[in-house]
Amino acid sequence: MKSIVQLIVALSLTLSTAKSDEAACAEALLWTLVALEKRAQQVGANAVIKIVSYYQKVEMSSATQFECHVGNVIVRVVLKGELVTIVGE
């Protein structure tokens, strides 16, 4: 059983200098996932579910892909998910 705590949007901006686009996107994804985890802990949730890419408020759902935008200097990944508390039955 789970109770929904709240929806959250997390954004990561990382520097893309001296990295391939793929490496820069992977790093930005990692930092965005860390931000979701930290926010869940702050509000007492123990899981983040239904995570989707949420660039410019447009959802993209995939089990294997995410949306990443690489500029000259900044790499941007935006994710949205539900912070929940999962309790045993």
Secondary structure by P-SEA (a helix, b strand, c coil): cccccbbbbbbbbbbcccccaaaaaaaaaaaaaaaaaaaaaaacccccccccccccccccccccbbbbbbcccbbbbbbbbbbbbbbcc
